[in-house]
Amino acid sequence: MTIEELTKVLEKSWAKETCSPGFREIWTKENPSLGQCAITALIVNDYFGGKIMRCMTSTGSHYYNEINGKRIDLTVDQFLGEVPLYEEGQERTRKYLLGNEDTKNRYLDLLKKVKVKIHMKRINSKLKKYIEQNIFPSYQKNDLGHNLDHILYVIERSLYFASTLDDINMDMVYTIAAYHDIGHYIDAKNHEKVSSIMLLADDHLKEFFDEEQIRIMADAVFDHRASMKGEPRSIYGKIVSSADRNTIVDLPLKRTYAYRINHNPNGSLETIIEESRQHIIDKFGKKGYATEKMYFDDPDYQRFLEEIATLASDPIEFRRRFIEVNDISNKKPEREKFLSSIYLIIKNDQGEVLLQRRQGTKLWPGYLALPAGHIDEGENAYDAAIREAKEELGIDIKIEDIIDSYVVNRTNKSLPPYYDVYFELSQYTGEIQIMEPEKCSELIWSDPMSLPEDMIDFEKEAMEQNEKGIKFSVTHADNEKKLIKR
């Protein structure tokens, strides 16, 4: 690495939280080196050695480096033209600078950011582009605790932990972190298994890794959950498991609230708060499952555990913080929110309709169902239909191929209400095939006038209603219903 390359990394790493406290309130992205001199000098010394020097400016002391008799000052731009009194500079030791607790903590924070960015630059660019374009978009389907922001956070922490080890494949570390929660929207309870299967099934990864590396990555994804029994099978599993730990107290308060509102929308506020507090105690308390199996030294996580355990032990303070973080007291009652899905009715030359056998899914596993999917944020129903046809069946359809449509307002036993949009197609381009084997075990053609008993009830009902000329109907579904095999 050259000093110029390190400079570019530092410029992207300086932040308000790494700024010296005395200048933090006036720090801006336009003057990013403000208040960063001491910790920057320490990092330059980490990579290039030499001396750490201290001199004075009109605003106080200033630190820079001297390497082989040459002055290196990466933060001089903060003074906007003022020249520090270099001629009065004196050498300072690392021990002197790190003796200040605030400087030490800011240095460790900045060092972590620098190491992550250096390793991120070294990730195979083609692999990185593939994951950013084809894997990251799937995280839009996940909940708050497993969305893309969380994945990027785990990637950064994984790369940092990996940087403390020898003989680690950083491309593998990056890929494991990128895939580790991808199956959460399919089956939250078993998402580590689904995510592992999805990684194994991704043939594109064979371009970058051999079979043994892919197996190790799939095992690491499977082993990442803190609640799993036993130890991760490889160091890669230990890296992602350790990285998949939150260090910000407010986040679990938001996640538990979002989870309970979604799964028990009619629950009282006091019930939601107490259930959330008990969940946090079970997870982060003295004997909580998330306090064990941490395989790297992580002061941030230890501080988080201490803070959240203290908060959860005080019901009154927990209630106050929970309401504040989730902005509950200032919220007006919201109208009920609806989700939307599309369903594709595709018939062959004999007039039979295409059905999929669901597998590996939390909802209606084992049942036959129409090809279907959620309407994602930013999409309309047509967009979703075109996308799902390609994703699930490998075929291309056009809006003008739709010859019939109808809508069902569906309420559910323990899910939000849905508006389901059914589209019947006249034609398509391509060969129908199973594109998502982790979610579909077989495709069958069935007589629409005699649909199978093991087809999802509300889909069958919707098709029957349409045969009667009813284009809009209301129904209720038991989303917890299990298939009874005879």
N, C-alpha and C positions, 0 to 999 in steps of 0.2 A: 504494500500500500504506500502511496506517496502522500506528502503533506497536502497536496491539492485535492486528492481524493477524500482524505479525512475531513478537510474543510467543508466539502460539499455535504458529507454525511452530517457533520455538526450543524450546519446551517438548517438542515431539515429536522434536527433533533432538539434544538433549543426551544424552550417553551416557557410559559408563564410560571409553571410550577418548579422549573429548574432555575429560575431567576432569583437573585439575592433578595431576601425579604424587604430590604430598604427600597428597592426599585420595582417591586412586583406590581404595584398598582399603576405604574406608568409604562410597564412593558407592553410592547406592541409587536405584531408580526413584521411591521415595517422596519423596526430596529431590534431584530431578534437577539443580537449578541449582548444587549444591555443586561448587566448584572450576572453575566455568565463567565467572567474572566478566571476566577480561581478554579472552578471545576473543569473548565476547558483546558487550562494549563496542566492540570493533573492528568487529563486524558491524553493530551499530546505527549506528556512524559511517559505514559503507559506504553505508547506505540513507538516513540522515537528516542526515549531517554533524554540525556542532556540535563540542563538545569531549569529549575522553576525560579523565576525572578519576580521581585516586587518593587514597584516604584509608586510615586504619588501623581495624582491628577487634581483638578479643581474640585472634584466631587469625592475624593478620598483615595484609598489605596487601589492599586491595579496590578494584576498578575499576568505574566507572559512567559515565554520560554526562550532559552538560549541553547542552540544545538550546534556543536562544532564551531563555536565562536560566532554564530549567526543568530540574530534576533528573529524570533518567530512570534508574532502577536496576532492571533486569529480573532480577537475581540476588540481591536482598536477602533473599528468602525462605529462602535457605540458612542464614541465621543464627538461624532459629527464634525471632524476636522481638527479638534484639539489634539495636540501632540503630548503624550505623557512625558514625564521627566525621566526618560530612560537613563540619562547620565548619572542619576542618583540611585539606580537600581541595585538591589541587594538580593543575594540568593536566599531562598526559603526552602526548607525541607518538606517532604510529603507529610511527615509526622506533624509538622507545625500546622499545615493547612487542615489535615484530617482530624486534628484535635478539636476543631469546632464541629459540634454535632450536626448543626444545620448544613454546613458545607459538606460534611461526610455523606449525609442523606441525599443531598442534591447531586453530589458526584456519583453516587451509586445509581441514582435514577437516570442521570444522563448517560452513564456508561452502559446501562442496560439498553437504552434507546439506540446508542451508537452500535453496539454489538449486533442488535437485531437488524438494523438497516444494512450493516456490512454483509451479514449473512443473507439477507433478502436479495441483495444485488447479485449474489453468487448463485442463486437458485436458477436452474435451467430455464432460460427465458421462454422456450417453446412449451415446456411443462406448465409454467406459471400462466402463460396466456391461455392454455387449454382449460385449466382449472378456473381461472377468472371468468371465462366466457361460458363454460358449460356446467360447472359445479356450483359456483357461488350463487347464480340466479335461483337455484332450488331452495335456498335458505329463506326466500321471501315467504315460503309456505309454512315455516316454523313459527313457534311462539316467541315471546319476548326473550326468554331465557336461552334460546337456541337459534337466534337469528344470525345474520351475517356479521353484525357488530361483535357478537360473542365469538364467532369463528375467527375473526381477525385478531381479537384479543388473545385467543388460545394459540394462534399461529405465532404471535410475537413472543409469548411466554415460552412456547416450545423451542423456538430458535434460540432464545436466551439460555434456557437450561442446557440445550444441546451444545452451546458454545463453551460450556465449562468442562466438556468431555473430549476425549481423543477418539479418533477413528469412527466418527459418526457421519452418516450420509445425510446431509442437510436436505436434499431433495426428498428423501423418504420422510424426514421429520415434517417438512412443509406439507406433503401430501396427506399424511396421517391426520394432521390437525385440520386440514381442509375438508376431509371426508367424515370426521368422527361423529358429527351429528346430522348427517345428510338424510338419514332415514327417520328422523324424529316426527315429521308430519305424517308418516305412514303408520307408525306404531310407536307412540311415545314410551310406553312401558318397556318395550323390547328394542328400543331404537339402536342400541349398540350392536345387536345381532343383525338388524336390517341394514345398518350402515356398513357393517363388515361385508355382508353379502353383495351390496351395491358396489363396493370397491373391487371385490373379486370379479364381479361381472363386467367391469369396465375394461374392455379390450384395448382402449386407447393407452392405458397405462403400460401395456407391453412394449410400447415404443421407447419407454424411458427406464423400465425396470425388468429384471429377470424374474422367473417364477418364484424363486426363493424370497426375493425382496418383496414381491407382491403378497406372498403368504405371511411374511413377518408384519407387513403393514396392516393386513386384514386382521391378524391376531391382536395387534396393538389397538386398533379401533374397537374391537370386541371387548378388550380388557380395560377400557379407559374409565369406566364409571367407578366413582369412589365407593359405591354401595356393593360392588361385586365381591364375592367370596374369593379368597386366595389372592395371590400376587400376579401382576402382569407377567406374561411369559418372556418378555424381552426388555431391554433398556428403552426401546422405542415406546413400549406400552407404559413404562414408568415416566417417560418424558411427557407424553400427552395427558396421562392421568394427573400428574402434578401441575401441568399447565392449565388444566380444566378446573381451576379453583378461582372463585371470585375473591377480589380483595377490596371491594367497595360495599360498605354496609347497606347503603340504600337500595342496591340492586335486588337482593333477596326479598326485601320488603315489597318492592314493586312486582316481582315475579310471583310471590305467593298471593298477592292481592289479585293479579290478573288471572291466575289459575283458578282461584276460588270464585271469582265473578263469572268466569266462563263455565265452570262445572256446577256451580250452585248459585245461579243468578238471583234466586229468591231468598237466600240466606240473610239473616240480620247482620248488621255491621258488627255488633259485638261478637257474634259467632265467628264471623270471618276473621276478626282481629285475633281472637283467642286460638282458633285453629292454626292461624299463621304463626303465632308465637310458639305453639307447641311443636309445629313442624320445624321451626328454626332451632329449637332446643334439641330435638331429636337428631338434627343434621349437624349442628355446629356446637352443641353443648359439650361438656367434659367427656362424655362417652359417645358423642355423635360420630356417625360413620364417616363424615367428611373431615374429621380431625386426624384420621389415621392415614397410613399409606402415602405420606408425603415424602418423596424420595430425593428432594433437593432442599438446600437451605434457602428459605424464602421469608425474609423478615416482614415483607408486606403482608403475606398470608397470616403470619403469627399475630401481627398487629390487628388484622381483621378479626381473627378468632377471638382475641381478647375483648375487642370492642363489641362485637355482636353478642358474645356470651353475657357480657355485662348488661347490655340493653335488654336481652330476652329475660334476664333474671328479675327485671323490674317491670311488672305489668303496667303500671301507670305511665312510666316513661316510654315504654314500648308503644302503648296506645297513642300517646301524643305524637311520637315520631312516625308511626305508621300512617296516621291521618295526615300529617304534614307532608310526608314524602309522596303520598298518593293523591294529595290535594282533594281529599274527600269532603272536608267541611265546606269548601267553596263550590262544590259541584252541584248543579241543579239536577234533579232526576232526569235521566236520559230516556229517550224513546228506545224501545226495543230495537236492537240491531239485527239485521238479517244477513245471512250468507247466501251465496248463489253457486249453483253447479249446472253444468250442461250434460246432456245425455245424447248419445248418437244411436240412431236407429238405422242400421245398415242391413239391407236384404239382398239375398242372392237371386239367381234367375228363377228359382223355385218359390220365391216369395218368403223364404225362411229368414228369420232375424238372427243377427250375430250376438252371442252372449259370451262373457268371460267368466272363468272360474276364479274367484278371488282367493288369494293365499297370502300369508304373512302380513295381514292387515288387522288393525285393531277392531274395525267395524265390519260386521257381517263376513267374517272369514269362512271360506268354504262355500259360500253362496254363489249362484250364478247371477250375473248382473250385466247390464248394458255397459259398453265403453263409456266412461264418464270422467269428470274431473271438476275441480273448483274453478271459478272465474277469478283469476288473480288480480291483485291491485293494478290498476291502469289498463285492464282489458275490458272489452265488452264481450257479450255472449258469442258473437261470431269469431272474435279473436281466439277465445278459449276453445271453441269447437275445432278450429283449424289446428291449433297447437296440440290438443289432446289426441286428435286423429293421428298426427305424426308421432307423438311421444309414445302412445300406447300400441298403435297398430302399424306404424311405418307407412301410412298412406297419406296422400295429399288430397285435400278437398277445397272447394271454392264455395263462396256464399251462394252463388247461383245454382249449386248442386242441391240446395235445401228445398224440398218440395212440400214439407209440412212442418208445423211447429205448434207446441202447446205448453202451458205453464201450470205447475203445481205448487201451491203454497203448503209446505210441509213443516209441521211442528214435530219435535222429537222428545223422547223420554228424558235424556240428559245432555242434549246438545242445543245450541241456538237454533232458532227457526231458519228455514231455507226457502228460497225461491228456486225451483228446479225448472230448467228450460230444456225441453225435448226437441231435437231436430231429426227429421227423417231425411235421408239422402237419396238422391236418384242415381248417383254415380260417384266414383272416386278414381284416383290414379295411383298405381302401385300394387304391390302384393301384400295382402293382410298377413301379419305375423305377430308373434308375441314379442314386444319390445322391452317389456319390464317383467322378466321371469320371476323376480322377487315378489311381485304383486299378483301375478296371473299364472295359473298352472295349466290351463287349457282353453281353447276356443271351440265353441260348438255352434251349430245352426239349429234353430228351433222354429216350429210352426207357431206363428204369432197368435193363432186362434186356440192353441193348446200349449200354453207356456208351462215349463217344468215347475213342480211343486217346490223345488229348492231354489227358485229365483227369488230375489229380494221382493218382499210383499208390495212395497209402495211403488216400485217400478212397474211391476206387473199390473197393479191397479191403475196406474197412469195410462198405460197402453190400452187397457180395456175401456177406460173412460173415453179415450180419443176415438176408439172404434165406434163409440156411441155418438160421436160428434161433439163431445164436451171438450172445449179448448182451455178451460180454466177450472181447476178443482182444488179442494183443500183436503189434506189428509194428515194422519198422525203416524209416526214410525217409532218402533221400539228398537233404538240403536244398540241396545245391550243384548238383543236376542242372539242366541247361539244356534248353530245348525245341529239338529239332532240326526245323526247318521243311523239309518235303519239297515 
